[in-house]
Amino acid sequence: QVQVVESGGGLVQAGDSLRLSCVVSGRTFSDYAMGWFRQTPGKEREFVAAVSRSVSGAYVADSVKGRFAISRDNAKSTVYLQMNSLKPEDTAVYFCAAGRASFYYTFYVGQSDYEFWGQGTQVTVSS
């Protein structure tokens, strides 16, 4: 059974940093492209960042470019989202997702490409 478990959320002040972690078990982690999404009440889930099976293929949304970075450690079956210079508008539930990728450098932006999702971790940024 696949488990996707996020951690690292919390309450911070504007300008602070947080690092989210996501551990995947039950599958060969290195077979999967990984992504982070976020959602606020009343809004659709939105793409934040993605990384390919190879850490060299990464992409972040324009809304967080220059502030957020995604990385992965295949030996630890873990993907990270480093969030710097946080803003109140970054407040959301952050979800981690895994999507099987045939090619080593493929990453996914669309939610439908991801098969497995975590339960989410809350990030709240106060002004």
Buried (B, 14 or more C-beta within 10 A) or exposed (E): EEEBBBBBBEEBEEEBEBEBBBBBEEBEBEEBBBBBBBBEEEEEBEBBBBBBBBEEBBBBBEBBEEBBBBBBEBEEBBBBBBBBEBBEEBBBBBBBBBBBBEEEEBBBEEBEBBEBBBEBBEBBBEE
